[in-house]
Amino acid sequence: MSKEDGVAGSLTGAEAVELAGLVEVSTEAVVSRTIYKGKAGTLTVFAFDRGQELSEHSAPFDACVQVLEGRVELKIGGKPVEATAGQLVLMPADVPHAVRAVEPFKMLLIMLKGG
């Protein structure tokens, strides 16, 4: 795997991966692990303890949050969006968004760099 197409020790292709098992919820913390980084974007798995958050920010690319476990409240362009395990939420490029764990939760963040 090249430096620009993947992350050593993470996704190698042609395998099934249990995403929620790649990170563990840690007391009063946010834990993340990038599992793929390429020209088209990144895949990062996060685990949030209850009440932990990422403050409002924006990104130059579209991003999707795939909730793996638990429940989260996202604020996207000022609008609250609650999501639970199995749900996917799009966060459009350049729109301010924030993430807050309603309960301990895990997510896959898909950052799309395509044009």
N, C-alpha and C positions, 0 to 999 in steps of 0.2 A: 504494500500500500504506500503510495507516495505521500509526502508531507502535505500536498495540496488537495489530496483526495482521500479523506478518511482520517481517523485518529487512531494511532497505534494502541492496541489492546482493547479496542472497542468493536464496532461493527466490522466484520470482515467479508460479509456477503455469503450467500447461499447457506444461511442458517436462520433458525427461528430464535428470537431473543425475548425473554420475559422482561419487559421494560421496567415494571414496578420494582423488580428485584435488583435493579442496578443502583438504586439509591435507598437510603434509609432515613426516616424522619429522625431528626436530632432535636433534643430539648431546646426550645427557644432559638431555633436556627433555620436557615434556608440552606439546603445542600444541593449542589448541581454537579452534573457530569456530562460533558460534551461527548457524544458517541459517534458523531459524524460531522466532518467539516469539509466542504467541497466548494467548487465554483458556483453551484446553484443554491447553496445555503448551508444551514447547520441543523443538527438535531441535538437537543440538550434535554436531559431528564432532570427534573427538579423534585425535591421533597421539602415541604414546608410544615413546620409545627403550627398548631392552632394559634391564630393571631399574628403570625409573621406575615410580612408583606414586602413587596417591591413598590417603592413610591412612584408617583406619576412620572412618566417619561414617554418619549416617542422614539421610533426607529424609522430609518429610511426605507425599510422593506416591509412587505406584508408578513405577518406571522400568524400561526395557528397554535392554539392551546388545545391539546388533547388531554382531558382529565382521565387519569388512570385509576385513582383511588380518592375517596373523600369528596370534599365540597369546597368550592372557591367562589369568591365574589371578585369579578373583574369590573373595572370602571373604564369604559371605552368612550372617548369623546364626551365625558361627563355622564354617560348613561350606565347605570348598574346592570350587570349581567351575571346571574348566578349559574354555575355549571356543576354537574356531578359526574361521577365515573361513567365513562362511555360517551360523554358529550364532547363536541368539538366547537371551538369558538374562533372566528377570524378577527384579528386585530389589524385593521388596514394601516398601510404605510403612512407615516407622518401624522397620525391621530394619537393624541396623548392617551395613555392607558396606565392602569395600576392593577396590582394583584394583591389580594388579601385572603389568607386561609381562614375560612369559617370554622373549619375543623382540620386536623392533620390531613394533608392531601399530597398527592404526587401527580405530576403532569409531564407530558412531552411537549416541548416547545419546538415548533418547526418554523425556522426562519427561511423565507423564500427570497432569494436574491435575484431571481429571473426578471427580465424586463417585460 
